[in-house]
Amino acid sequence: MHIVGDLHVHTLASGHAYSTVLENVQVAKRKGLKILGIADHGPSMPGGPDPLYFEARGHFPREVNGCKIFFGVEVDILDFEGNLDLEERVLRKVDYVIAAFHPQVFKGGNREDNTEALLRVLKNPLVNIIAHPGNPRYPLDYERIVEEAVSNDKIIEINNSSFSVSRKGSLENCRLIAVEVMKRGGTIILSSDAHFCEEVGDFSFALAMLKEIGFPEEKVVNADLGRLEAFLEKSIKARR
């Protein structure tokens, strides 16, 4: 399986990442990626950027050295009501939206409460991707989450960083999620969740897990350039 793009990459703007947009592009190009997506954290993350960062994206390049660049955001889920840390008007200015739980912002609760919060997020028409749902810190009812994701045409992320750098203990949960997605005919996307440029395009652990369970390549959004471009085009059109 050949992955052509990485949509979950952070820059210095996130406050706890270590590379610039250009440094990330250079590594993406070297690793053969055709598309790079910058998805910095929202303002609730300690050290995160002001909402103006996402509104002033007119300065953001669309292509550098033959690598197409897209401008997204990884928003934080703030509470059990599924509220996010950027307003709708700002979410409409980016190309795509990744939503996630982070302990620095939201402590979460029991399995039922976390599940209900994420189900509400999945109904938000401006959210495209659910990030690292296998995090054991936030127990979830995976059957209900995947069913809702498939029903609302949302994409579940398999986050390579969860298996090595952060959110340890995620592997078995991510395997269960991927199997459930496979059963229901849903789609996933692989991401590096890079916080340093050399991590861009690293999907090694995620790919090994997918190979182990026999996950179909045609259900991986970023395993095909046409499929990934169609996803991004649809996302951009829906929010303009």
JOURWO-V375021 format. One line per field, one symbol per residue. psi: psi as a letter, one per 40 degrees, with the letter a starting at -180 (. if undefined). A space follows every 50 residues. Layout:
psi = ???
This chain:
psi = hhheiheghiaddeefieiiddddddddddeeidhhhhgiiaedhheiii dddddfedehiehhfehhhihaigihhdaeeeiieiiddddeeidihhii hhdedhdaaidddddddddddeeheehdhhifeehedgiigddddddddd defihhhhhdddeddifieedddddddddddddefaiiiiidfheideeh ehedddddddddefhhdeehdfehdddddddddddddde.
